[in-house]
Amino acid sequence: MKTVKAIIERGDDGTYGVCAPELENVIIGSGDTVAEAKDDFENSYREMVEAYTDSGKAVPDELKDVEWEYRYDLSAFYEAHPYLNVSKLAEHLHVNASLMRQYRQGQYISEEQVMRIQEGIRNVGRELAGTTLVR
């Protein structure tokens, strides 16, 4: 099974889109939520594979045994994880909370800021993964 990157982004109209830019075959999905966009994207993938099969054409290698690695813009990330408190996470990462809320709404964010926030989120994930609860 090969891993293919699928990018999830919030559009200007507030809906979400998914695409796999590294594939030659164009597969896209959209929806009002990240979950709807992912479902539509995966359905588009299945329909493309079926179209090749139904027409008697060989399914391209790039479409065989695919596992999607979803990557998110910050707005899509927060929509996919609504249990995260934007302001508290910003505080924890030492990012201005007002800026973080703007990023959540789809405002421009520099590559440097994306990398800083991404590293902070990964650190939180490692911290949580190392947690042991007792009763």
SELO-795848 format. One record per residue: residue number from 1; chain; x, y, z of N, C-alpha, C, O, CB in turn. Coordinates in Angstrom, 2 decimals. Glycine has a CB too. Layout:
# SELO-795848
ATOM  num  chaine      n.X      n.Y      n.Z     ca.X     ca.Y     ca.Z      c.X      c.Y      c.Z      o.X      o.Y      o.Z     cb.X     cb.Y     cb.Z
ATOM  NUM       A        X        Y        Z        X        Y        Z        X        Y        Z        X        Y        Z        X        Y        Z
...
# end
This chain:
# SELO-795848
ATOM  num  chaine      n.X      n.Y      n.Z     ca.X     ca.Y     ca.Z      c.X      c.Y      c.Z      o.X      o.Y      o.Z     cb.X     cb.Y     cb.Z
ATOM    1       A     0.85    -1.18     0.00     0.00     0.00     0.00     0.89     1.24     0.00     1.87     1.32     0.75    -0.96     0.00     1.22
ATOM    2       A     0.54     2.20    -0.85     1.34     3.43    -0.90     0.54     4.58    -0.28    -0.69     4.61    -0.33     1.74     3.77    -2.36
ATOM    3       A     1.27     5.51     0.30     0.65     6.66     0.94     0.70     7.84    -0.02     1.75     8.15    -0.59     1.36     7.01     2.27
ATOM    4       A    -0.45     8.49    -0.19    -0.57     9.66    -1.07    -1.12    10.82    -0.25    -2.09    10.67     0.49    -1.49     9.36    -2.30
ATOM    5       A    -0.48    11.97    -0.39    -0.94    13.16     0.34    -2.22    13.70    -0.28    -2.34    13.83    -1.49     0.15    14.25     0.33
ATOM    6       A    -3.17    14.02     0.60    -4.41    14.67     0.21    -4.52    15.94     1.05    -4.48    15.90     2.28    -5.67    13.71     0.42
ATOM    7       A    -4.67    17.07     0.38    -4.68    18.38     1.04    -6.12    18.82     1.26    -6.94    18.79     0.35    -3.92    19.43     0.19
ATOM    8       A    -6.43    19.23     2.50    -7.75    19.72     2.85    -7.63    21.20     3.18    -6.85    21.60     4.05    -8.37    18.93     4.05
ATOM    9       A    -8.40    22.02     2.46    -8.36    23.46     2.66    -9.76    24.05     2.73   -10.70    23.54     2.12    -7.56    24.14     1.55
ATOM   10       A    -9.86    25.12     3.48   -11.12    25.86     3.56   -11.14    26.87     2.42   -10.18    27.61     2.22   -11.29    26.57     4.95
ATOM   11       A   -12.25    26.89     1.67   -12.40    27.83     0.58   -12.91    29.18     1.06   -13.35    29.32     2.20   -13.33    27.27    -0.47
ATOM   12       A   -12.85    30.16     0.19   -13.33    31.50     0.50   -14.81    31.51     0.86   -15.28    32.38     1.58   -13.08    32.43    -0.67
ATOM   13       A   -15.56    30.52     0.34   -16.99    30.46     0.62   -17.31    29.70     1.90   -18.49    29.52     2.24   -17.71    29.80    -0.54
ATOM   14       A   -16.27    29.25     2.63   -16.48    28.55     3.90   -16.61    27.06     3.78   -16.67    26.36     4.79   -17.68    29.08     4.56
ATOM   15       A   -16.65    26.53     2.55   -16.70    25.08     2.38   -15.27    24.54     2.33   -14.30    25.30     2.27   -17.49    24.70     1.08
ATOM   16       A   -15.16    23.22     2.36   -13.85    22.58     2.38   -13.64    21.77     1.11   -14.57    21.16     0.57   -13.71    21.68     3.63
ATOM   17       A   -12.41    21.77     0.64   -12.05    21.02    -0.54   -10.87    20.11    -0.25   -10.03    20.41     0.60   -11.73    21.95    -1.69
ATOM   18       A   -10.82    19.00    -0.98    -9.73    18.04    -0.85    -9.20    17.74    -2.24    -9.98    17.56    -3.18   -10.19    16.73    -0.12
ATOM   19       A    -7.89    17.68    -2.37    -7.28    17.28    -3.64    -5.99    16.51    -3.34    -5.44    16.59    -2.24    -6.99    18.52    -4.54
ATOM   20       A    -5.54    15.78    -4.34    -4.30    15.02    -4.24    -3.37    15.52    -5.34    -3.31    14.92    -6.42    -4.55    13.45    -4.36
ATOM   21       A    -2.65    16.61    -5.08    -1.87    17.26    -6.14    -0.73    16.44    -6.74    -0.27    16.75    -7.84    -1.31    18.51    -5.62
ATOM   22       A    -0.29    15.42    -6.05     0.83    14.65    -6.61     0.38    13.58    -7.60     1.21    12.94    -8.25     1.61    13.99    -5.49
ATOM   23       A    -0.93    13.39    -7.72    -1.44    12.41    -8.69    -1.66    13.05   -10.05    -2.05    14.21   -10.15    -2.74    11.80    -8.18
ATOM   24       A    -1.41    12.29   -11.11    -1.72    12.76   -12.46    -3.22    12.76   -12.70    -3.75    13.64   -13.39    -1.01    11.89   -13.52
ATOM   25       A    -3.92    11.77   -12.15    -5.37    11.71   -12.24    -5.96    12.69   -11.23    -5.57    12.69   -10.06    -5.89    10.26   -11.98
ATOM   26       A    -6.87    13.51   -11.68    -7.45    14.53   -10.81    -8.57    13.93    -9.97    -9.56    13.43   -10.49    -7.99    15.72   -11.64
ATOM   27       A    -8.38    13.98    -8.66    -9.38    13.53    -7.72    -9.63    14.69    -6.77    -8.70    15.20    -6.15    -8.93    12.22    -6.96
ATOM   28       A   -10.89    15.09    -6.65   -11.23    16.18    -5.75   -12.48    15.80    -4.96   -13.24    14.91    -5.34   -11.46    17.50    -6.53
ATOM   29       A   -12.68    16.49    -3.87   -13.87    16.33    -3.06   -14.19    17.65    -2.42   -13.30    18.48    -2.22   -13.70    15.22    -2.00
ATOM   30       A   -15.45    17.86    -2.08   -15.84    19.10    -1.41   -17.00    18.83    -0.47   -17.70    17.83    -0.60   -16.21    20.18    -2.44
ATOM   31       A   -17.18    19.74     0.47   -18.28    19.61     1.41   -18.35    20.78     2.36   -17.42    21.59     2.44   -18.16    18.33     2.19
ATOM   32       A   -19.44    20.85     3.07   -19.63    21.92     4.06   -18.76    21.71     5.29   -18.49    22.66     6.03   -21.09    22.01     4.46
ATOM   33       A   -18.32    20.48     5.52   -17.44    20.15     6.63   -16.25    19.36     6.10   -16.26    18.88     4.97   -18.19    19.34     7.74
ATOM   34       A   -15.23    19.25     6.92   -14.07    18.45     6.54   -14.49    17.00     6.31   -14.05    16.37     5.35   -12.96    18.54     7.62
ATOM   35       A   -15.33    16.47     7.19   -15.78    15.07     7.05   -16.52    14.87     5.73   -16.30    13.87     5.05   -16.69    14.67     8.22
ATOM   36       A   -17.40    15.80     5.37   -18.13    15.69     4.09   -17.16    15.76     2.91   -17.30    15.02     1.94   -19.19    16.81     3.97
ATOM   37       A   -16.19    16.65     2.99   -15.22    16.79     1.90   -14.38    15.52     1.75   -14.11    15.08     0.63   -14.30    18.00     2.15
ATOM   38       A   -13.96    14.93     2.87   -13.19    13.69     2.83   -14.03    12.55     2.25   -13.55    11.78     1.42   -12.69    13.31     4.23
ATOM   39       A   -15.29    12.46     2.67   -16.18    11.42     2.13   -16.35    11.57     0.63   -16.30    10.59    -0.11   -17.55    11.47     2.83
ATOM   40       A   -16.56    12.82     0.18   -16.73    13.09    -1.25   -15.46    12.75    -2.02   -15.53    12.19    -3.11   -17.12    14.56    -1.47
ATOM   41       A   -14.32    13.10    -1.45   -13.03    12.81    -2.07   -12.82    11.30    -2.22   -12.45    10.82    -3.29   -11.89    13.43    -1.23
ATOM   42       A   -13.06    10.57    -1.14   -12.87     9.11    -1.19   -13.86     8.46    -2.13   -13.53     7.47    -2.79   -13.01     8.51     0.21
ATOM   43       A   -15.08     8.99    -2.21   -16.06     8.49    -3.16   -15.60     8.76    -4.60   -15.74     7.90    -5.47   -17.44     9.15    -2.91
ATOM   44       A   -15.05     9.94    -4.85   -14.52    10.28    -6.18   -13.41     9.30    -6.58   -13.33     8.87    -7.73   -13.98    11.73    -6.22
ATOM   45       A   -12.57     8.97    -5.61   -11.49     8.00    -5.86   -12.08     6.65    -6.26   -11.67     6.06    -7.26   -10.59     7.85    -4.61
ATOM   46       A   -13.04     6.17    -5.47   -13.65     4.86    -5.77   -14.32     4.88    -7.15   -14.20     3.93    -7.92   -14.69     4.49    -4.69
ATOM   47       A   -15.03     5.97    -7.46   -15.69     6.08    -8.76   -14.68     6.10    -9.90   -14.95     5.53   -10.96   -16.54     7.34    -8.81
ATOM   48       A   -13.53     6.74    -9.70   -12.52     6.76   -10.75   -11.98     5.35   -11.00   -11.85     4.93   -12.15   -11.37     7.71   -10.38
ATOM   49       A   -11.68     4.63    -9.93   -11.18     3.26   -10.08   -12.24     2.39   -10.77   -11.91     1.60   -11.65   -10.80     2.67    -8.69
ATOM   50       A   -13.50     2.54   -10.37   -14.59     1.79   -11.00   -14.73     2.13   -12.49   -14.99     1.26   -13.31   -15.92     2.07   -10.27
ATOM   51       A   -14.55     3.41   -12.82   -14.67     3.82   -14.23   -13.61     3.15   -15.08   -13.89     2.69   -16.19   -14.56     5.36   -14.35
ATOM   52       A   -12.39     3.08   -14.57   -11.33     2.37   -15.30   -11.70     0.90   -15.45   -11.60     0.34   -16.55    -9.97     2.51   -14.57
ATOM   53       A   -12.12     0.29   -14.37   -12.45    -1.13   -14.38   -13.63    -1.42   -15.31   -13.57    -2.35   -16.12   -12.77    -1.61   -12.96
ATOM   54       A   -14.70    -0.62   -15.20   -15.89    -0.83   -16.03   -15.61    -0.64   -17.52   -16.26    -1.27   -18.36   -16.99     0.11   -15.60
ATOM   55       A   -14.65     0.22   -17.84   -14.33     0.46   -19.25   -13.34    -0.56   -19.81   -13.02    -0.54   -21.00   -13.78     1.87   -19.43
ATOM   56       A   -12.86    -1.45   -18.95   -11.90    -2.46   -19.39   -10.47    -1.96   -19.44    -9.57    -2.68   -19.88   -12.29    -2.98   -20.73
ATOM   57       A   -10.26    -0.73   -19.00    -8.90    -0.17   -18.99    -8.21    -0.55   -17.69    -8.85    -0.74   -16.65    -8.93     1.37   -19.17
ATOM   58       A    -6.90    -0.64   -17.77    -6.12    -0.94   -16.58    -6.14     0.25   -15.63    -6.01     1.40   -16.06    -4.66    -1.31   -16.95
ATOM   59       A    -6.30    -0.03   -14.36    -6.25     1.03   -13.34    -4.79     1.48   -13.25    -3.90     0.65   -13.07    -6.80     0.54   -11.93
ATOM   60       A    -4.54     2.79   -13.38    -3.15     3.28   -13.27    -2.52     2.88   -11.94    -3.20     2.83   -10.91    -3.12     4.81   -13.43
ATOM   61       A    -1.24     2.60   -11.98    -0.52     2.19   -10.77    -0.69     3.19    -9.64    -0.78     2.80    -8.48     0.95     2.01   -11.07
ATOM   62       A    -0.73     4.50    -9.98    -0.83     5.51    -8.93    -2.15     5.43    -8.16    -2.26     5.99    -7.07    -0.68     6.89    -9.54
ATOM   63       A    -3.14     4.74    -8.72    -4.45     4.62    -8.06    -4.66     3.27    -7.38    -5.73     3.01    -6.82    -5.55     4.84    -9.07
ATOM   64       A    -3.65     2.42    -7.44    -3.78     1.09    -6.83    -3.28     1.11    -5.38    -2.24     1.70    -5.08    -2.99     0.04    -7.64
ATOM   65       A    -4.04     0.46    -4.50    -3.63     0.28    -3.10    -3.19     1.60    -2.44    -2.08     1.70    -1.90    -2.51    -0.73    -3.01
ATOM   66       A    -4.07     2.59    -2.50    -3.74     3.91    -1.97    -4.24     4.06    -0.54    -5.36     3.65    -0.21    -4.34     5.01    -2.86
ATOM   67       A    -3.42     4.65     0.28    -3.80     5.07     1.63    -3.58     6.58     1.67    -2.50     7.07     1.32    -2.97     4.31     2.76
ATOM   68       A    -4.59     7.32     2.10    -4.52     8.79     2.08    -3.86     9.32     3.34    -4.18     8.90     4.45    -5.91     9.39     1.93
ATOM   69       A    -2.94    10.24     3.16    -2.34    10.99     4.27    -2.92    12.40     4.19    -2.49    13.21     3.37    -0.74    11.00     4.20
ATOM   70       A    -3.89    12.68     5.04    -4.55    13.98     4.99    -3.70    15.05     5.65    -3.17    14.87     6.74    -5.93    13.91     5.66
ATOM   71       A    -3.59    16.17     4.95    -2.90    17.35     5.45    -3.89    18.50     5.42    -4.68    18.62     4.48    -1.61    17.68     4.60
ATOM   72       A    -3.84    19.33     6.42    -4.86    20.36     6.62    -4.28    21.76     6.61    -3.17    21.98     7.08    -5.58    20.12     7.91
ATOM   73       A    -5.05    22.72     6.06    -4.73    24.10     6.39    -5.25    24.31     7.81    -6.00    23.47     8.31    -5.37    25.14     5.35
ATOM   74       A    -4.88    25.41     8.46    -5.22    25.58     9.87    -6.73    25.63    10.10    -7.22    25.11    11.10    -4.58    26.83    10.41
ATOM   75       A    -7.45    26.23     9.19    -8.90    26.30     9.32    -9.52    24.91     9.28   -10.37    24.58    10.10    -9.50    27.19     8.21
ATOM   76       A    -9.09    24.10     8.34    -9.60    22.73     8.22    -9.19    21.89     9.43    -9.96    21.05     9.89    -9.10    22.08     6.93
ATOM   77       A    -7.99    22.12     9.93    -7.52    21.39    11.12    -8.45    21.62    12.30    -8.86    20.67    12.97    -6.09    21.82    11.48
ATOM   78       A    -8.79    22.88    12.54    -9.67    23.19    13.67   -11.09    22.66    13.43   -11.75    22.24    14.38    -9.71    24.70    13.92
ATOM   79       A   -11.56    22.68    12.20   -12.89    22.15    11.91   -12.91    20.64    12.12   -13.90    20.09    12.60   -13.32    22.49    10.46
ATOM   80       A   -11.82    19.97    11.78   -11.73    18.52    11.96   -11.56    18.13    13.42   -11.84    16.99    13.80   -10.57    17.97    11.13
ATOM   81       A   -11.09    19.07    14.24   -10.84    18.81    15.66   -11.52    19.89    16.51   -10.84    20.68    17.16    -9.30    18.76    15.96
ATOM   82       A   -12.85    19.92    16.50   -13.57    21.01    17.16   -13.43    21.02    18.69   -13.79    22.01    19.33   -15.01    20.94    16.81
ATOM   83       A   -12.94    19.96    19.26   -12.74    19.88    20.70   -11.52    20.68    21.16   -11.33    20.87    22.36   -12.59    18.43    21.13
ATOM   84       A   -10.72    21.15    20.23    -9.55    21.97    20.59    -9.99    23.41    20.80   -10.67    23.99    19.95    -8.45    21.87    19.50
ATOM   85       A    -9.60    23.98    21.90    -9.89    25.37    22.19    -8.82    26.23    21.53    -7.64    26.16    21.88    -9.95    25.63    23.73
ATOM   86       A    -9.24    27.04    20.58    -8.30    27.84    19.79    -7.47    28.76    20.67    -6.24    28.81    20.53    -9.05    28.66    18.75
ATOM   87       A    -8.12    29.47    21.56    -7.41    30.44    22.40    -6.44    29.76    23.36    -5.32    30.23    23.56    -8.41    31.28    23.19
ATOM   88       A    -6.87    28.65    23.95    -6.00    27.94    24.89    -4.80    27.32    24.18    -3.68    27.35    24.71    -6.78    26.85    25.63
ATOM   89       A    -5.02    26.77    23.00    -3.90    26.21    22.25    -2.94    27.32    21.85    -1.72    27.14    21.92    -4.41    25.45    21.00
ATOM   90       A    -3.47    28.45    21.42    -2.61    29.60    21.07    -1.76    30.00    22.26    -0.55    30.23    22.13    -3.46    30.80    20.59
ATOM   91       A    -2.39    30.09    23.42    -1.66    30.46    24.65    -0.56    29.44    24.93     0.57    29.82    25.25    -2.63    30.54    25.85
ATOM   92       A    -0.89    28.17    24.82     0.09    27.11    25.08     1.26    27.18    24.10     2.40    26.90    24.47    -0.59    25.74    24.99
ATOM   93       A     0.98    27.56    22.86     2.02    27.62    21.82     2.70    28.98    21.75     3.58    29.19    20.92     1.42    27.28    20.47
ATOM   94       A     2.29    29.91    22.61     2.83    31.26    22.62     2.59    31.98    21.29     3.47    32.65    20.74     4.33    31.23    22.92
ATOM   95       A     1.35    31.82    20.80     0.89    32.50    19.59    -0.22    33.44    20.01    -1.04    33.09    20.86     0.40    31.47    18.48
ATOM   96       A    -0.27    34.62    19.45    -1.33    35.57    19.76    -2.68    34.91    19.47    -2.92    34.44    18.36    -1.15    36.88    18.93
ATOM   97       A    -3.55    34.89    20.48    -4.85    34.22    20.35    -5.71    34.83    19.26    -6.42    34.12    18.55    -5.59    34.26    21.68
ATOM   98       A    -5.66    36.14    19.13    -6.43    36.82    18.09    -5.96    36.38    16.70    -6.77    36.15    15.80    -6.31    38.36    18.23
ATOM   99       A    -4.65    36.28    16.54    -4.10    35.80    15.26    -4.53    34.37    14.99    -4.89    34.03    13.86    -2.57    35.91    15.25
ATOM  100       A    -4.50    33.53    16.03    -4.88    32.13    15.84    -6.33    32.03    15.41    -6.67    31.22    14.55    -4.65    31.32    17.15
ATOM  101       A    -7.20    32.85    15.99    -8.61    32.84    15.58    -8.75    33.31    14.13    -9.60    32.80    13.39    -9.46    33.74    16.50
ATOM  102       A    -7.93    34.27    13.73    -7.96    34.71    12.33    -7.49    33.59    11.40    -8.06    33.39    10.33    -7.08    35.96    12.14
ATOM  103       A    -6.46    32.88    11.79    -5.98    31.75    10.98    -7.09    30.71    10.85    -7.29    30.13     9.78    -4.71    31.11    11.61
ATOM  104       A    -7.80    30.48    11.94    -8.89    29.51    11.92    -9.97    29.92    10.91   -10.61    29.06    10.31    -9.51    29.38    13.32
ATOM  105       A   -10.15    31.20    10.73   -11.16    31.69     9.80   -10.64    31.73     8.36   -11.37    32.12     7.45   -11.61    33.07    10.22
ATOM  106       A    -9.39    31.33     8.16    -8.86    31.26     6.81    -7.99    32.43     6.40    -7.65    32.57     5.23    -9.96    31.14     5.86
ATOM  107       A    -7.62    33.28     7.35    -6.74    34.41     7.03    -5.34    33.90     6.66    -4.95    32.79     7.03    -6.67    35.39     8.22
ATOM  108       A    -4.61    34.73     5.94    -3.26    34.38     5.51    -2.38    34.05     6.72    -2.45    34.70     7.76    -2.64    35.53     4.70
ATOM  109       A    -1.56    33.02     6.54    -0.58    32.64     7.56     0.73    32.33     6.84     0.75    31.63     5.83    -1.07    31.40     8.40
ATOM  110       A     1.81    32.85     7.37     3.12    32.64     6.74     3.56    31.19     6.92     3.11    30.50     7.83     4.17    33.59     7.33
ATOM  111       A     4.44    30.75     6.06     4.98    29.39     6.14     5.72    29.20     7.46     5.64    28.13     8.07     5.93    29.11     4.95
ATOM  112       A     6.43    30.23     7.89     7.16    30.15     9.16     6.19    29.94    10.33     6.46    29.14    11.23     8.00    31.43     9.38
ATOM  113       A     5.09    30.66    10.32     4.10    30.53    11.39     3.42    29.16    11.34     3.17    28.55    12.38     3.03    31.66    11.29
ATOM  114       A     3.13    28.67    10.14     2.55    27.33    10.00     3.48    26.30    10.62     3.04    25.43    11.37     2.29    26.99     8.50
ATOM  115       A     4.76    26.39    10.32     5.72    25.41    10.84     5.82    25.51    12.36     5.94    24.49    13.04     7.11    25.63    10.20
ATOM  116       A     5.79    26.72    12.89     5.86    26.91    14.34     4.64    26.29    15.02     4.78    25.59    16.03     5.95    28.43    14.68
ATOM  117       A     3.45    26.53    14.49     2.23    25.98    15.07     2.20    24.46    14.91     1.83    23.74    15.83     0.98    26.60    14.41
ATOM  118       A     2.61    23.98    13.73     2.64    22.53    13.50     3.55    21.84    14.50     3.17    20.81    15.06     3.11    22.23    12.07
ATOM  119       A     4.72    22.38    14.73     5.65    21.77    15.69     5.05    21.79    17.09     5.19    20.83    17.84     7.01    22.50    15.68
ATOM  120       A     4.38    22.87    17.45     3.73    22.95    18.75     2.64    21.92    18.90     2.52    21.29    19.95     3.16    24.33    18.96
ATOM  121       A     1.83    21.73    17.86     0.76    20.73    17.90     1.36    19.33    18.03     0.84    18.50    18.77    -0.13    20.82    16.64
ATOM  122       A     2.43    19.08    17.31     3.09    17.76    17.41     3.64    17.53    18.82     3.58    16.42    19.34     4.23    17.64    16.37
ATOM  123       A     4.18    18.59    19.43     4.67    18.47    20.81     3.52    18.14    21.76     3.67    17.31    22.66     5.37    19.76    21.25
ATOM  124       A     2.38    18.79    21.58     1.20    18.49    22.40     0.80    17.03    22.19     0.48    16.33    23.16     0.01    19.44    22.05
ATOM  125       A     0.82    16.57    20.95     0.47    15.18    20.66     1.40    14.20    21.36     0.95    13.19    21.91     0.50    14.93    19.17
ATOM  126       A     2.70    14.49    21.33     3.66    13.61    22.02     3.41    13.62    23.53     3.49    12.59    24.20     5.12    14.04    21.71
ATOM  127       A     3.12    14.81    24.05     2.84    14.92    25.48     1.60    14.10    25.84     1.61    13.36    26.83     2.64    16.42    25.89
ATOM  128       A     0.56    14.22    25.05    -0.67    13.46    25.32    -0.44    11.96    25.16    -0.95    11.16    25.94    -1.79    13.92    24.38
ATOM  129       A     0.34    11.58    24.14     0.60    10.16    23.90     1.37     9.53    25.06     1.25     8.33    25.30     1.39     9.97    22.60
ATOM  130       A     2.15    10.32    25.77     2.92     9.82    26.89     2.18     9.85    28.21     2.74     9.49    29.25     4.18    10.60    27.02
ATOM  131       A     0.93    10.27    28.19     0.14    10.39    29.41    -0.42     9.04    29.84    -0.89     8.26    29.01    -1.00    11.39    29.21
ATOM  132       A    -0.35     8.77    31.13    -0.97     7.59    31.71    -1.95     8.05    32.77    -1.59     8.81    33.67     0.10     6.61    32.30
ATOM  133       A    -3.18     7.60    32.66    -4.20     7.96    33.63    -4.35     6.88    34.68    -4.15     5.70    34.40    -5.53     8.22    32.93
ATOM  134       A    -4.71     7.28    35.88    -5.00     6.33    36.95    -6.38     6.63    37.51    -6.90     7.73    37.32    -3.91     6.39    38.08
ATOM  135       A    -6.95     5.69    38.20    -8.26     5.97    38.81    -8.15     6.02    40.30    -9.15     6.24    40.99    -9.29     4.91    38.41
# end
